[in-house]
């Protein structure tokens, strides 16, 4: 690879997996120049500075922030939290990346991304994929399964996995955020051709098995009741809407779907088998 910086969005990290932070750290430790795009300058950003990352503070929805951030960049990592503004940010990023001649953008999407997917946010991800593809910036979409972190947040300090997933036999496609980050890092580093869509699932478990891995019981709850209580946790209407419909969608699917399978891309780009939920809990 050349000496051009790799732009990493979401580099400060966050509660929804924090893949941008992990990607930024991995690239810096590999000796690659990283330009870390963050929303605000805080203690988390100071740690990135200490590692050697260049810091850019801005708003992904604002072209005056993103256009200069991508100057001189050949490769970039694009992620956006489950909240309002994703399509705005995607359009801005696509336009700025094209204007700057970016050659590869690794973007986080969702496993079931499709125009007729089961939640509005999954459908928005499909639209985002189309926008990035049409910008002709070498987009690679990481269609990731449910992060282990989503289950950890759901458990919190309540001592139970209480979700509107119906039966404990409901099947869940899962993945460690570290595996998503590992694949993203591998794709950003390789000079080889990469498929434009990579499906990422590291483990397929029933809801009961997932709860057992955390050492807690599973409790089925009413979707409306869960959504009401979830607002105090996520404090974001888009996140709660998406997760409520995601859980109830899995409950409706029940025993599984053709996309619910462990994928080879994780080992291909990380050089190791996918992390299991038990690995995650033990860590």
C-alpha positions in Angstrom: 0.0 0.0 0.0 1.0 3.6 -0.5 1.5 6.4 2.0 -2.0 7.8 1.6 -4.0 8.0 4.8 -6.9 5.6 5.3 -9.9 7.5 6.5 -11.9 5.7 9.3 -15.3 7.0 10.3 -16.7 6.3 13.7 -13.2 6.1 15.0 -14.0 7.2 18.5 -16.1 4.1 19.1 -19.5 3.7 20.6 -22.0 1.4 22.3 -23.2 -0.3 19.1 -20.1 -2.3 18.5 -17.5 0.4 18.0 -16.0 -1.2 14.9 -14.5 2.1 13.7 -12.4 2.4 16.8 -11.1 -1.2 16.4 -10.4 -0.7 12.7 -8.5 2.5 13.3 -6.4 0.9 16.1 -5.6 -2.2 14.0 -4.5 -0.1 11.0 -2.3 2.2 13.1 -0.7 -0.8 14.9 0.0 -2.3 11.4 2.1 0.8 10.6 -0.5 2.4 8.3 -1.4 6.1 8.2 -4.9 6.6 9.6 -7.1 9.7 9.4 -9.7 9.2 12.2 -13.0 11.0 11.6 -14.8 11.7 14.9 -17.9 13.6 15.9 -16.3 15.3 18.9 -12.8 15.7 20.4 -12.8 14.0 23.8 -10.7 11.6 25.9 -11.3 8.7 23.5 -9.8 10.8 20.7 -6.8 11.7 22.8 -6.0 7.9 23.0 -6.1 7.7 19.2 -3.8 10.7 18.9 -1.3 9.0 21.2 -1.4 6.0 18.9 -0.4 8.2 16.0 -3.7 8.7 14.2 -4.5 12.0 12.5 -7.7 13.4 13.9 -10.5 15.1 11.9 -13.5 16.4 13.8 -16.7 16.8 11.8 -20.3 15.8 11.0 -20.7 12.9 8.4 -23.9 14.6 7.2 -22.1 17.8 6.3 -20.2 18.0 3.0 -17.9 20.8 4.3 -16.6 18.3 6.9 -16.4 15.2 4.7 -15.0 16.6 1.5 -11.7 17.9 3.0 -11.4 14.8 5.3 -11.2 12.6 2.2 -8.6 14.7 0.4 -5.6 12.5 -0.6 -7.4 9.3 0.6 -7.5 6.2 -1.5 -9.3 3.9 0.9 -11.9 4.5 3.6 -14.1 2.8 6.2 -17.6 4.0 6.5 -19.9 3.2 9.4 -22.9 5.0 10.8 -24.7 4.2 14.1 -28.4 3.1 14.1 -29.9 6.5 14.4 -31.4 9.1 12.2 -29.3 10.6 9.3 -27.7 7.5 7.8 -28.9 8.1 4.3 -27.9 11.8 4.5 -24.4 10.7 5.7 -24.1 8.1 3.0 -25.0 10.5 0.2 -22.5 13.1 1.5 -19.8 10.4 1.9 -20.4 9.0 -1.6 -20.2 12.4 -3.3 -17.1 13.4 -1.4 -15.4 10.1 -2.0 -16.1 10.3 -5.8 -14.9 13.9 -5.9 -11.6 12.9 -4.3 -11.0 9.8 -6.4 -11.4 7.2 -3.6 -10.8 3.7 -4.9 -12.2 1.5 -2.1 -14.8 2.1 0.6 -15.6 -0.6 3.1 -19.1 0.0 4.4 -21.0 -1.7 7.2 -24.5 -2.9 6.2 -26.8 -5.5 7.6 -27.1 -9.2 6.9 -30.6 -9.0 5.5 -30.2 -5.8 3.6 -32.8 -5.7 0.8 -35.4 -3.4 -0.7 -38.1 -5.6 0.9 -36.3 -6.3 4.2 -38.1 -6.8 7.5 -37.3 -3.5 9.1 -37.2 0.1 7.8 -33.5 0.5 8.8 -32.5 -2.6 6.9 -34.3 -1.2 3.8 -32.4 2.1 4.3 -29.2 0.1 4.4 -30.1 -1.4 1.0 -30.7 2.2 -0.4 -27.3 3.2 1.1 -25.6 0.4 -0.7 -27.1 1.5 -4.0 -25.9 5.1 -3.4 -22.3 4.0 -2.7 -22.3 1.6 -5.7 -23.5 4.3 -8.1 -20.7 6.6 -6.9 -18.2 4.1 -8.4 -15.8 4.2 -5.4 -15.1 0.5 -5.1 -17.7 -0.1 -2.4 -17.5 -3.3 -0.4 -20.5 -3.9 1.7 -20.1 -5.9 5.0 -23.6 -7.4 5.5 -23.2 -8.2 9.2 -25.3 -10.3 11.5 -26.5 -9.2 14.9 -23.6 -8.1 17.0 -23.0 -9.9 20.3 -23.0 -6.4 21.9 -26.7 -6.1 21.1 -27.4 -9.0 23.4 -25.1 -7.7 26.1 -26.8 -4.3 26.1 -30.2 -6.1 26.3 -29.1 -8.0 29.4 -27.5 -5.0 31.1 -27.6 -5.4 34.8 -31.0 -7.2 34.8 -29.7 -10.7 35.0 -31.9 -12.0 32.1 -32.1 -11.8 28.4 -35.6 -10.3 28.0 -36.4 -9.8 24.3 -39.5 -10.2 22.1 -38.0 -13.2 20.4 -40.8 -15.7 21.1 -39.7 -19.2 21.7 -36.2 -20.0 23.1 -35.8 -22.0 20.0 -35.9 -18.9 17.8 -32.6 -18.9 15.7 -30.3 -15.9 15.7 -27.4 -15.1 13.3 -24.7 -13.5 15.4 -21.2 -12.0 15.1 -18.5 -10.4 17.2 -17.9 -6.7 16.4 -14.2 -7.6 16.5 -14.8 -10.0 13.6 -16.5 -7.3 11.5 -13.6 -5.0 12.3 -11.1 -7.8 11.4 -12.7 -8.3 8.0 -12.8 -4.6 7.3 -9.2 -4.2 8.2 -8.2 -7.1 6.0 -10.2 -5.7 3.0 -8.7 -2.2 3.5 -5.2 -3.7 3.5 -5.4 -6.2 0.6 -4.5 -5.2 -2.9 -6.4 -8.2 -4.2 -9.9 -7.9 -5.8 -12.7 -8.2 -3.2 -16.3 -9.2 -3.8 -18.6 -6.2 -3.5 -20.8 -7.9 -0.9 -19.5 -10.0 2.0 -22.0 -11.7 4.3 -20.7 -11.9 7.8 -22.1 -14.3 10.4 -19.8 -16.0 13.0 -22.2 -18.2 14.9 -25.8 -19.4 14.6 -27.5 -20.0 18.0 -31.0 -20.4 19.4 -32.1 -17.6 21.7 -32.0 -20.1 24.6 -28.4 -21.0 23.7 -27.4 -17.4 23.5 -28.8 -16.7 26.9 -27.0 -19.7 28.4 -23.7 -18.4 27.0 -24.2 -15.3 29.1 -25.3 -17.5 32.1 -28.7 -15.9 32.3 -32.3 -17.1 31.6 -34.2 -16.0 28.5 -37.6 -14.3 29.0 -39.9 -13.5 26.1 -41.6 -10.1 26.4 -44.3 -8.3 24.5 -42.8 -6.1 21.7 -44.6 -2.9 22.8 -43.5 -3.5 26.4 -39.9 -4.1 25.3 -39.9 -1.0 23.0 -41.1 1.2 25.9 -38.4 -0.1 28.3 -35.7 0.1 25.5 -36.1 3.8 25.2 -34.5 4.3 28.6 -31.5 2.3 27.4 -31.0 3.5 23.8 -32.6 6.9 24.1 -33.1 6.9 20.3 -36.3 6.3 18.4 -34.7 4.9 15.3 -32.6 2.4 17.3 -35.6 1.2 19.3 -37.8 1.0 16.2 -35.2 -1.1 14.3 -34.4 -3.4 17.2 -38.0 -4.0 18.1 -38.9 -5.0 14.5 -35.6 -7.0 14.2 -36.4 -9.1 17.2 -40.0 -9.7 16.2 -38.8 -10.6 12.6 -36.5 -13.3 14.0 -39.4 -14.6 16.1 -41.6 -14.8 13.0 -38.8 -16.6 11.0 -38.4 -19.0 14.0 -36.2 -21.9 12.9 -33.9 -20.1 10.5 -33.3 -18.6 7.1 -30.9 -19.4 4.2 -28.7 -16.4 5.3 -28.3 -17.9 8.7 -25.0 -19.7 8.3 -21.4 -19.2 9.4 -19.6 -17.4 6.5 -16.1 -18.1 5.2 -15.2 -14.4 4.8 -14.3 -14.0 8.5 -11.5 -16.6 8.5 -10.4 -15.5 5.0 -9.7 -11.9 6.1 -8.8 -12.4 9.8 -6.8 -15.7 9.4 -8.7 -17.3 12.3 -12.1 -18.9 12.9 -14.9 -16.6 14.0 -15.2 -15.7 17.6 -18.0 -17.5 19.4 -20.4 -15.9 21.9 -18.7 -17.9 24.6 -15.4 -16.4 23.5 -16.9 -12.9 23.8 -18.4 -13.5 27.2 -15.1 -15.0 28.5 -13.2 -11.9 27.3 
